[in-house]
Amino acid sequence: MQTTYTVEGMTCGHCVAAVTEEVKQIPGVTDVAVTLEDGRLVVTSTDPVDFDRVVEAVAEAGDYTLA
């Protein structure tokens, strides 16, 4: 299952790495792809991932929010 989000506030490769690392830690997530240019976050998981959990992971990575 893939779900796509838009992350606001990322400005560099470090931001991408931080978001990727935090979201990968969510149970059930098997892959994470983050694109800096458009803020796209694609989460691949075995089961649906709770939206609030993704919001928390993105916030934990830094001063980023989901649009």
N, C-alpha and C positions, 0 to 999 in steps of 0.2 A: 504494500500500500504506500502511495506517495501523496504527500500533502505539501503545498507550496504556500509560503508566507512572504511578506515583504518586511525587511528589517530596516529601520531608520536609524541614522546616527553613525554608521560605519564610514570610516574615512581612509583606511589603509589595510594592508595585508595582515597586520597584527590584529585588527578588529575581526577580520574574517577568521583567523585562526582561533581567537578567543570564543567566538560564537560557535564555531564548529566543535571545539573541544567540549563546551558546556552542553550543547544539544546532544552530542554523541553519548553522554552519560545517562540520558533518559532511558529507563528500562524499555526494551522492545525496539529501540531504534537500531537499525542495521546499517544505515548510511546517511551522511549529511553532505549536501553540496551548497556552498555559499558563493554567490557572485557579487563582488564589490560594486561593480558599475551600476547595476540596477537594484541592488539590495535583496536579491532573490535568495530565499532559503528553501531548499527542497529537502524534506525529511522523508526517508524511506524507513518503514517499520513493519513488523510482523502483524501488529494489531493497531487500531486507531490510537493515537497519542492524544491525551487530554490537552486541549488548547492552553489552559492555565499553566500546565507544566512546561510547555514550550515558552510561554511568556516569562516564567520564572527563570528558566535556563538562559534566555537571551539577556534578561536584566542582570543575572549573575555574571555574565561575561563582561559587562561594562555598561556604559550609559547609552544603551540601545533600547529601542522599543519596536514592537510589531505594529505595522500599519493595518 
